[in-house]
Structure formats: C-alpha cells, structure tokens
Amino acid sequence: MAKAKKGFSRSDRIAEQIQRELAELTRKGLKDPRAGWITITAVEVTRDYSHAKIYYTVMVDTTREATQEALESSAGYLRNELGRAIKIFSIPQLHFVYDDSVERGMHLTSLISQVARDDAEKFGEASADGESADKGAAE
C-alpha cells in the first residue's frame, strides 16, 4: 500500500518556520534604524538547507536600499538567532531579495481600474445612444 503524500515537504516547513522567526526578529531584534517596517513575504530554502532566499518588502520605498544594506549587515546576527530558535543540523546562509510583487500588483490594479473607467465612459455613452435609438425604432 502506498503512503499518502504529505501536503508540505520538510523544506517547506523549515522555510515557513524561518519566515516566522525572521519576521519576529526583524520586528523586535534589529536595532539598526535603517531596518524599519520590514515585512518578510516569503522564504525559499535549498534542498540541502545551505541557502535561503528571504523575500521582503518595506513600507517606505525610499528606504529600500538602506534596508537591503541593514539586512545584509545583520545577516550573521539573524542567522545566529535562527540557530537558537530552529532545531536543524545547519542554519542556511541568508540571502535577502526585495520583493516587488506588491508594487507590481498595485500597478496592475491601477491599470485595470483605468481600463474599467475608460470602458465605463466609452460604453456608457454608447449605451445611452443605443437606448435612445432603440426607443425610436420601437415607436
């Protein structure tokens, strides 16, 4: 009899735990003023747990480069703290990557809204003309 597949692999669970711990550490543990308002959006861990890509966003876009520098300079501290919180053989090297998916999503939303407004103006006038033409034909 075949074993039922689990929903998440071990590396997925480790990545999720790293994400939770880093979110807490960046919120409470970082003293660097450049590292304010960080949100850890995702973590990807290699199969051998040697490297982890940490995706993050910041609330204030002007601090993006400074935040990247702060995270990179704090990587050793964060890795050490992860070692205390997570019980795995080897804590991965942390690689921080700015996650621009939120910005892209907001941009797409604004484009969709603009198209909807344009369509409402364009077809709203056409339907008003079409209704009056239909009334004239019916009479």
Contact map, one row per residue, 1 for C-alpha under 8 A:
1110000000000000000000000000000000000000000000000000000000000000000000000000000000000000000000000000000000000000000000000000000000000000000
1111000000000000000000000000000000000000000000000000000000000000000000000000000000000000000000000000000000000000000000000000000000000000000
1111100000000000000000000000000000000000000000000000000000000000000000000000000000000000000000000000000000000000000000000000000000000000000
0111110000000000000000000000000000000000000000000000000000000000000000000000000000000000000000000000000000000000000000000000000000000000000
0011111000000000000000000000000000000000000000000000000000000000000000000000000000000000000000000000000000000000000000000000000000000000000
0001111110000000000000000000000000000000000000000000000000000000000000000000000000000000000000000000000000000000000000000000000000000000000
0000111110000000000000000000000000000000000000000000000000000000000000000000000000000000000000000000000000000000000000000000000000000000000
0000011111011000000000000000000000000000000000000000000000000000000000000000000000000000000000000000000000000000000000000000000000000000000
0000011111111000000000000000000000000000000000000000000000000000000000000000000000000000000000000000000000000000000000000000000000000000000
0000000111111100000000000000000000000000000000000000000000000000000000000000000000000000000000000000000000000000000000000000000000000000000
0000000011111110000000000000000000000000000011101000000000000000000000000000000000000000000000000000000000000000000000000000000000000000000
0000000111111111000000000000000000000000000110000000000000000000000000000000000000000000000000000000000000000000000000000000000000000000000
0000000111111111100000000000000000000000000000000000000000000000000000000000000000000000000000000000000000000000000000000000000000000000000
0000000001111111110000000000000000000000000010000000000000000000000000000000000000000000000000000000000000000000000000000000000000000000000
0000000000111111111000000000000000000000001110000001000000000000000000000000000000000000000000000000000000000000000000000000000000000000000
0000000000011111111100000000000000000000011000000000000000000000000000000000000000000000000000000000000000000000000000000000000000000000000
0000000000001111111110000000000000000000000000000000000000000000000000000000000000000100000000000000000000000000000000000000000000000000000
0000000000000111111111000000000000000000001000000000000000000000000000000000000001000100000000000000000000000000000000000000000000000000000
0000000000000011111111100000000000000001111000000000010000000000000000000000000000000000000000000000000000000000000000000000000000000000000
0000000000000001111111110000000000000000000000000000000000000000000000000000000000000000000000000000000000000000000000000000000000000000000
0000000000000000111111111000000000000000000000000000000000000000000000000000000001001000000000000000000000000000000000000000000000000000000
0000000000000000011111111100000000000001000000000000000000000000000000000000010001000000000000000000000000000000000000000000000000000000000
0000000000000000001111111110000000000111000000000000000000000000000000000000000000000000000000000000000000000000000000000000000000000000000
0000000000000000000111111111100000000000000000000000000000000000000000000000000000000000000000000000000000000000000000000000000000000000000
0000000000000000000011111111110000000000000000000000000000000000000000000000010000000000000000000000000000000000000000000000000000000000000
0000000000000000000001111111110000100100000000000000000000000000000000000000000000000000000000000000000000000000000000000000000000000000000
0000000000000000000000111111110000001100000000000000000000000000000000000000000000000000000000000000000000000000000000000000000000000000000
0000000000000000000000011111110000000000000000000000000000000000000000000000000000000000000000000000000000000000000000000000000000000000000
0000000000000000000000011111111000000000000000000000000000000000000000000000000000000000000000000000000000000000000000000000000000000000000
0000000000000000000000001111111100100000000000000000000000000000000000000100000000000000000000000000000000000000000000000000000000000000000
0000000000000000000000000000111110100000000000000000000000000000000000000000000000000000000000000000000000000000000000000000000000000000000
0000000000000000000000000000011111110000000000000000000000000000000001000000000000000000000000000000000000000000000000000000000000000000000
0000000000000000000000000000001111110000000000000000000000000000000000000000000000000000000000000000000000000000000000000000000000000000000
0000000000000000000000000000000111110000000000000000000000000010011001000000000000000000000000000000000000000000000000000000000000000000000
0000000000000000000000000100011111111100000000000000000000000000011001100000000000000000000000000000000000000000000000000000000000000000000
0000000000000000000000000000000111111100000000000000000001000000001000000000000000000000000000000000000000000000000000000000000000000000000
0000000000000000000000000010000000111110000000000000000001110000000000000000000000000000000000000000000000000000000000000000000000000000000
0000000000000000000000100110000000111111000000000000000111100000000000000000000000000000000000000000000000000000000000000000000000000000000
0000000000000000000000100000000000001111100000000000000111000000000000000000000000000000000000000000000000000000000000000000000000000000000
0000000000000000001001100000000000000111111000000000011110000000000000000000000000000000000000000000000000000000000000000000000000000000000
0000000000000000001000000000000000000011111000000000011110000000000000000000000000000000000000000010000000000000000000000000000000000000000
0000000000000001001000000000000000000001111100000000011100000000000000000000000000000000000000000000000000000000000000000000000000000000000
0000000000000011011000000000000000000001111110000001111000000000000000000000000000000000000000000000000000000000000000000000000000000000000
0000000000010010000000000000000000000000011111000001110000000000000000000000000000000000000000000000000000000000000000000000000000000000000
0000000000110110000000000000000000000000001111101111100000000000000000000000000000000000000100000000000000000000000000000000000000000000000
0000000000100000000000000000000000000000000111111111000000000000000000000000000000000000000000000000000000000000000000000000000000000000000
0000000000100000000000000000000000000000000011111100000000000000000000000000000000000000000000000000000000000000000000000000000000000000000
0000000000000000000000000000000000000000000001111110000000000000000000000000000000000000000000000000000000000000000000000000000000000000000
0000000000100000000000000000000000000000000011111111000000000000000000000000000000000000011100000000000000000000000000000000000000000000000
0000000000000000000000000000000000000000000011111111000000000000000000000000000000000000011110000000000000000000000000000000000000000000000
0000000000000000000000000000000000000000000011011111100000000000000000000000000000000000000111100000000000000000000000000000000000000000000
0000000000000010000000000000000000000000001111001111110000000000000000000000000000000000000111100000000000000000000000000000000000000000000
0000000000000000000000000000000000000000001110000011111000000000000000000000000000000000000001111000000000000000000000000000000000000000000
0000000000000000001000000000000000000001111100000001111100000000000000000000000000000000000001111000000000000000000000000000000000000000000
0000000000000000000000000000000000000001111000000000111110000000000000000000000000000000000000011110000000000000000000000000000000000000000
0000000000000000000000000000000000000111110000000000011111000000000000000000000000000000000000011110000000000000000000000000000000000000000
0000000000000000000000000000000000000111100000000000001111100000000000000000000000000000000000000111000000000000000000000000000000000000000
0000000000000000000000000000000000011110000000000000000111111011001000000000000000000000000000000000000000000000000000000000000000000000000
0000000000000000000000000000000000001100000000000000000011111000000000000000000000000000000000000000000000000000000000000000000000000000000
0000000000000000000000000000000000001000000000000000000001111111000000000000000000000000000000000000000000000000000000000000000000000000000
0000000000000000000000000000000000000000000000000000000001111111000000000000000000000000000000000000000000000000000000000000000000000000000
0000000000000000000000000000000000000000000000000000000000011111100000000000000000000000000000000000000000000000000000000000000000000000000
0000000000000000000000000000000001000000000000000000000001011111111000000000000000000000000000000000000000000000000000000000000000000000000
0000000000000000000000000000000000000000000000000000000001011111111100000000000000000000000000000100000000000000000000000000000000000000000
0000000000000000000000000000000000000000000000000000000000000111111110000000000000000000000000000000000000000000000000000000000000000000000
0000000000000000000000000000000001100000000000000000000000000011111111000000000000000000000000000000000000000000000000000000000000000000000
0000000000000000000000000000000001110000000000000000000001000011111111100000000000000000000000000000000000000000000000000000000000000000000
0000000000000000000000000000000000000000000000000000000000000001111111110000000000000000000000011100000000000000000000000000000000000000000
0000000000000000000000000000000000000000000000000000000000000000111111111000000000000000000000000000000000000000000000000000000000000000000
0000000000000000000000000000000101100000000000000000000000000000011111111100000000000000000000000000000000000000000000000000000000000000000
0000000000000000000000000000000000100000000000000000000000000000001111111110000000000000000000010000000000000000000000000000000000000000000
0000000000000000000000000000000000000000000000000000000000000000000111111110000000000000000000110000000000000000000000000000000000000000000
0000000000000000000000000000000000000000000000000000000000000000000011111111000000000000000000000000000000000000000000000000000000000000000
0000000000000000000000000000010000000000000000000000000000000000000001111111110000000000000000000000000000000000000000000000000000000000000
0000000000000000000000000000000000000000000000000000000000000000000000111111111000000000000001000000000000000000000000000000000000000000000
0000000000000000000000000000000000000000000000000000000000000000000000001111111100000000000000000000000000000000000000000000000000000000000
0000000000000000000000000000000000000000000000000000000000000000000000000111111110000000000000000000000000000000000000000000000000000000000
0000000000000000000001001000000000000000000000000000000000000000000000000111111111000000000000000000000000000000000000000000000000000000000
0000000000000000000000000000000000000000000000000000000000000000000000000011111111100000001111000000000000000000000000000000000000000000000
0000000000000000000000000000000000000000000000000000000000000000000000000001111111110000000000000000000000000000000000000000000000000000000
0000000000000000000000000000000000000000000000000000000000000000000000000000111111111000000000000000000000000000000000000000000000000000000
0000000000000000010011000000000000000000000000000000000000000000000000000000011111111100001000000000000000000000000000000000000000000000000
0000000000000000000000000000000000000000000000000000000000000000000000000000001111111111001000000000000000000000000000000000000000000000000
0000000000000000000000000000000000000000000000000000000000000000000000000000000111111110000000000000000000000000000000000000000000000000000
0000000000000000000010000000000000000000000000000000000000000000000000000000000011111110000000000000000000000000000000000000000000000000000
0000000000000000110000000000000000000000000000000000000000000000000000000000000001111111000000000000000000000000000000000000000000000000000
0000000000000000000000000000000000000000000000000000000000000000000000000000000000111111100000000000000000000000000000000000000000000000000
0000000000000000000000000000000000000000000000000000000000000000000000000000000000100111111000000000000000000000000000000000000000000000000
0000000000000000000000000000000000000000000000000000000000000000000000000000000000000011111000000000000000000000000000000000000000000000000
0000000000000000000000000000000000000000000000001100000000000000000000000000000000000001111100000000000000000000000000000000000000000000000
0000000000000000000000000000000000000000000000001100000000000000000000000000001001100001111110000000000000000000000000000000000000000000000
0000000000000000000000000000000000000000000010001111000000000000000000000000001000000000011111000000000000000000000000000000000000000000000
0000000000000000000000000000000000000000000000000111000000000000000000000000001000000000001111100000000000000000000000000000000000000000000
0000000000000000000000000000000000000000000000000011110000000000000000000010001000000000000111110000000000000000000000000000000000000000000
0000000000000000000000000000000000000000000000000011110000000000000000010000000000000000000011111000000000000000000000000000000000000000000
0000000000000000000000000000000000000000000000000000111100000000000100110000000000000000000001111100000000000000000000000000000000000000000
0000000000000000000000000000000000000000000000000000111100000000000100000000000000000000000000111110000000000000000000000000000000000000000
0000000000000000000000000000000000000000000000000000001110000001000100000000000000000000000000011111000000000000000000000000000000000000000
0000000000000000000000000000000000000000100000000000001110000000000000000000000000000000000000001111110000000000000000000000000000000000000
0000000000000000000000000000000000000000000000000000000010000000000000000000000000000000000000000111111100000000000000000000000000000000000
0000000000000000000000000000000000000000000000000000000000000000000000000000000000000000000000000011111110000000000000000000000000000000000
0000000000000000000000000000000000000000000000000000000000000000000000000000000000000000000000000011111111000000000000000000000000000000000
0000000000000000000000000000000000000000000000000000000000000000000000000000000000000000000000000001111111100000000000000000000000000000000
0000000000000000000000000000000000000000000000000000000000000000000000000000000000000000000000000001111111110000000000000000000000000000000
0000000000000000000000000000000000000000000000000000000000000000000000000000000000000000000000000000111111111000000000000000000000000000000
0000000000000000000000000000000000000000000000000000000000000000000000000000000000000000000000000000011111111100000000000000000000000000000
0000000000000000000000000000000000000000000000000000000000000000000000000000000000000000000000000000001111111110000000000000000000000000000
0000000000000000000000000000000000000000000000000000000000000000000000000000000000000000000000000000000111111111000000000000000000000000000
0000000000000000000000000000000000000000000000000000000000000000000000000000000000000000000000000000000011111111100000000000000000000000000
0000000000000000000000000000000000000000000000000000000000000000000000000000000000000000000000000000000001111111110000000000000000000000000
0000000000000000000000000000000000000000000000000000000000000000000000000000000000000000000000000000000000111111111000000000000000000000000
0000000000000000000000000000000000000000000000000000000000000000000000000000000000000000000000000000000000011111111100000000000000000000000
0000000000000000000000000000000000000000000000000000000000000000000000000000000000000000000000000000000000001111111110000000000000000000000
0000000000000000000000000000000000000000000000000000000000000000000000000000000000000000000000000000000000000111111111000000000000000000000
0000000000000000000000000000000000000000000000000000000000000000000000000000000000000000000000000000000000000011111111100000000000000000000
0000000000000000000000000000000000000000000000000000000000000000000000000000000000000000000000000000000000000001111111110000000000000000000
0000000000000000000000000000000000000000000000000000000000000000000000000000000000000000000000000000000000000000111111111000000000000000000
0000000000000000000000000000000000000000000000000000000000000000000000000000000000000000000000000000000000000000011111111100000000000000000
0000000000000000000000000000000000000000000000000000000000000000000000000000000000000000000000000000000000000000001111111111000000000000000
0000000000000000000000000000000000000000000000000000000000000000000000000000000000000000000000000000000000000000000111111111000000000000000
0000000000000000000000000000000000000000000000000000000000000000000000000000000000000000000000000000000000000000000011111111100000000000000
0000000000000000000000000000000000000000000000000000000000000000000000000000000000000000000000000000000000000000000001111111110000000000000
0000000000000000000000000000000000000000000000000000000000000000000000000000000000000000000000000000000000000000000000111111111000000000000
0000000000000000000000000000000000000000000000000000000000000000000000000000000000000000000000000000000000000000000000111111111100000000000
0000000000000000000000000000000000000000000000000000000000000000000000000000000000000000000000000000000000000000000000001111111110000000000
0000000000000000000000000000000000000000000000000000000000000000000000000000000000000000000000000000000000000000000000000111111111000000000
0000000000000000000000000000000000000000000000000000000000000000000000000000000000000000000000000000000000000000000000000011111111100000000
0000000000000000000000000000000000000000000000000000000000000000000000000000000000000000000000000000000000000000000000000001111111110000000
0000000000000000000000000000000000000000000000000000000000000000000000000000000000000000000000000000000000000000000000000000111111111000000
0000000000000000000000000000000000000000000000000000000000000000000000000000000000000000000000000000000000000000000000000000011111111100000
0000000000000000000000000000000000000000000000000000000000000000000000000000000000000000000000000000000000000000000000000000001111111110000
0000000000000000000000000000000000000000000000000000000000000000000000000000000000000000000000000000000000000000000000000000000111111111000
0000000000000000000000000000000000000000000000000000000000000000000000000000000000000000000000000000000000000000000000000000000011111111100
0000000000000000000000000000000000000000000000000000000000000000000000000000000000000000000000000000000000000000000000000000000001111111110
0000000000000000000000000000000000000000000000000000000000000000000000000000000000000000000000000000000000000000000000000000000000111111111
0000000000000000000000000000000000000000000000000000000000000000000000000000000000000000000000000000000000000000000000000000000000011111111
0000000000000000000000000000000000000000000000000000000000000000000000000000000000000000000000000000000000000000000000000000000000001111111
0000000000000000000000000000000000000000000000000000000000000000000000000000000000000000000000000000000000000000000000000000000000000111111
0000000000000000000000000000000000000000000000000000000000000000000000000000000000000000000000000000000000000000000000000000000000000011111
